[in-house]
Amino acid sequence: MYTQLYNGHHQIRPFTSSPKLCRHHHQSRHSRPNCTSEGGQKDNYRKSAEIVVDIFLKDKGLVGLGNGPFAAQVIECIAEKRKLQLKPLQGFQFVPATDTAAVEAAVHGLPVTDLTPDSQVDLTILEVDQLDANSLACIIGQNPEGALPVQPPVPRLQQLLAQSHQLVALVSDPSKVVQRLSGDVPVFISAGEGPEDWEAPAEEVDDRFLGDAQIWRRSASGTANPRGGSDPYLSSNNEHILDIKFESSLRLDGRESCSYEDIAEAIEEISGVVAHGLVLKDHVTAVVHTPEGAQILRKSVAADAFADL
């Protein structure tokens, strides 16, 4: 149980000073450590991706793979090390968590397999949107503010996580490590048979979080509004996405002190809910990409490392 900072392949020191991390984070890209001459973020993620592969993929097993710029570098790093035989990675098989991850894995020649009800996944490497520094609880599937609507396959991701022994949570920026999760929590609900059947579970969600959050249906394109705009998203499995839009941090019945487990239970008790983006697992290790190197967070000391963020 520890927190340590790695730079390249070398552990350089324990890291507990988040003010220093914040100062480095606001440097220009051209002055950040670990960048190549191109100065791109991809090169930054590459160093942290190598740490992920070296620490967590040591033997053989079944590994879930997510997508995102950090996760994409992990996939590329795995593939290159397999080709160069720099690590004994030949015994691994991979379960893509998203279509994008499946394409990236196929392009790089990784052996992929489907998730079945009997699959026992050793670990899943998943890029998350937010990470709680105290509990390592995560949010996945958030729509970036000001960005076009995205529709991540949260039910598929949660099924993979449910069958995974361990989660390696990739965090692409230290600003995403927070003392209390906040913002939106996506909830997938069954659309039902009729065009308005989604309203019943949506109203239940709205009633349960009345005074704590607004409920918006996510759109497939264009500008959203509480009903999903002119083009509300409907998945191939006949599911809508509701965003529980907390004004600040996650809360229930006006209490920020409530546990994430209580919030998750409140969502899951509602008829028609298929899955949500709040991730709560016992076995979690977070790898935070920072300008100084890869920050490895484990529960007992995670809060100390990011206490001042």
N, C-alpha and C positions, 0 to 999 in steps of 0.2 A: 504494500500500500504506500505509494509515493507519488511525487510529482517531480519530473526532471525535464530538462531542456536538452535537446539534441541538435547539433549543427553538423550537417552532412551525416557521416556515419559515426560520429564521436560524441559521447556524452560529455558536455563541457562544464555543467554545473547545475545544482538545484536552482530552480527559478521561483522566487516568491515575491518579486518586486514588480507588481503590475504598473506602478507609475512609470517605471523605465520602459516597460513594454509599450505603454501608450505613447511615450515620446517617440520611440522608434516607429510606431505605426503611422505617425503623421509625417514621416519623412517623405520626400519625393521618391518616386520609383527609381530614379537614377542613382540615389544615394543609399538604397536599401542593401543590406547584405544578401548574399546568396543569389543575386541576379546574374545572368550571363550578359554578354555585350548587347543582346537584344533588349534587355531590361523588361521582359514580359513577365506577367503573372504566372504564365505556364512554367517558366523556369523556376520560379519560387516554389510552386507546388511540387515540382519534381523532387527537390531535396526532401521535403516532408513525405512524399509518396515512397521514396526509397526506405525511409525509416519505418513506415507502415509495413512494407513487404518484409524487411529484415527482422522486425520484431514479432510479427503475428503469423507469418507463413513459414513455418520451420519444418514441417513434417509432411503430412498428406491429409486430405480430408475434403469436405464439401464446404464451399465458401459462397455466400451470397454477395452480389455486387450491385451497388447503386450507381447513379450517374451524377453529373455535376463536374465542374472543372477540376476539383481536387481528386474526386473519384476516378475521373478519366485518366489522370496521371498515374494513379495506382494501377489501373488496368494496363496501361502502356508499360509501366515498369515491370509488372509481372511477366508480360509477354517477352520483353527484352531479356530478362534474366533467364527465362525458360530457353530462349534461343541460344544464349551464350552459356547455358548450363552453369551459371554462377551460383545458383542455389538449387537444392533438390526439390524443384517445384513440379516435377513430372507427375507426382502422385495426386495432385489436386484436380478436382472438378469444380465448375463454377455454375451458380444459379443466378442469372440476371434478374434483378429486382424490377427493372423497367425495360421497355422496348429499346430505349436509347442505350442502356447498358448492354443489352443483347447485341445490338449492332456493333458497339465498340469492341465487345469481347470477340465477336466473329471476325471483325476486320483484323484484329491482332492475333487471330488463330488460337484463342483459348478454348479448351474443351468445355462445352456448356451442356447442361442437362436441365430438364424441367423439374419444378417442385411438385412432388406428389404428396399425398397425405402421410405416407410412410417416411418421407425424407427426414433425415436427422442432420441438420446443418450445423457445422462446428462453429462458424462465426459468420456474421454478415458485416460487410464494410459499407457503411451508408453515410452519405453526406447529409447533414442535418441543418435546419434553418436557424435554430436557437438551441442553446445548451444551458441548463441550470448548473451553476458552479458548485452548488451545495449537494444536490442529489444526482446530478448527471441525467436528470430527466430531459427529454428533447421534444421539440416540435418539428414535424416534417409536413411538407405539402403547403406551406405558406405561399401566398402570391406576393412577390416583391412589390412594395409600394411604388406606384407610378409605372409599373411594367404592364405589358399586355397580359391578359388572363392566361394562366397555366392550369393544367389539369393532371396533376401527378396521380399515379395509380395507388392511392393510399391503401385500399383494401388488399391489394397484392403485396404491398410492402409490409403491412401488418401481419399478413399470413406468413410471410417469410420470417419475420422477426419472431413470431410465435413458435416457429419450429427451429429457431437458432439458439444455441447454447449461449453465445456471447455476441454482443454488439460492439463493433469498433466504430464509434461515432466520429466522422470527419467534420471538422469545423474550419471553414475556409478563411475566417478572419476572427481575431480575438474580440472584436466588438460584438460578436454573436454569443459570447459567453457572458451570462447575466446572473445577477443575484436572484431574480425572480422572472420566470417566463412571462412574456407579454405579447400583445398583438392579437393575431388571428389564429384560431384553431379550426382547421377544415373538418367537416363532418359529412361523410357520404350517407345519403338516405335513399331508400328505394323509391322510385318514381311512381310505383303503382300502375294501375291499368288505365286510368283516365288522365287527361291533361292537367287536372288540378289536384290529383291524389297526393302530390308532394306536399300540399299545404298542411295536411293534418300533422305529420311529424314535424314540419317546420314550425308550426304554431306551438307544439309541445316544447320544442327546443327554446323557442322565444319565451314561453311562459317560465321555463325552468331557470333561465338566465335573465329574467326581467330585472332591470336596474343594474345589472352587472355588465351587459354587453348588448350590442345590436346583432341581428341575424340577417345576413345577406345571402342570396343565392348567387353562386359564381356563374359568370357568363362564359360562353365559348369564344367570344370575340367582342371587340368594341368596348364601350363604357358600361360598367356594371351599375346596378341599383339594387335595392332590397329584393326585388323580384327577379333579378338576373338580366335586366336589360331586354333588348330586342332579340337577343340570341342566347338564351340560357343554355348552359352546358348539360348534355345528357350523355352518359357513358354508354359503351356498347353493352354493358350489363344492366342498362335501364336504371342508372343512378344519377342523382343530382348531387352537387356539392353545396353545402351550406357553410358559410364562414361565420363562426362565433367571433365577433369583432370586439374584443375587450378594449376599452378606452385606454387602459394602462396595463397593469399586471393581471394575471389570471386570478379570478376570485369566484366565490360562490356564496350566495345569500349575503352579499355585501362584505364578506370576510376574505381578505387577502391571506389570512393565516391558515386557511383550509388547505388540506393536502391535495396534491395533484391526483392522488388515488380517488379522493372524494369527487373531484371534478370529472374524472374519467368515468366513474360509476354513475354519476348523474346523467352523463351523455348516453352511456350504454343502456340505461334503463328505459330509454325512450323507444317506443315501438317504431320500427322502420329504419332505425339507425343500422348501417352496415359496418362502418369503420370510422375512425377519427385519427387526427394527426398527432395526438399526444402519446409519446413513447415512454413507457415505464418498464424498465427491465432491471433484474437484479445484477446481472453480469455485464457491466458496461465499462469500457475504457474509451476515453476521448483523446483524439489527436488533434490539437489545435495548431494550425499553420500560423506562425508568427514571423516577423522579419528576422528574428534572431535564431530561428530553428523550429523544430517540431516540439510542441509542448505536450507532454503525456500527462493526462489527468486521471487520477483514481479517486474514489469517493472520499476517503478519509482526509485528504489534503487539498481537494479541488477548490474548496471555498477560500482557503488561505491564499492560494496562488492568484486568485482573481478578486480579492476582497475589495479592492479600491476601484474596480472598473465601473 
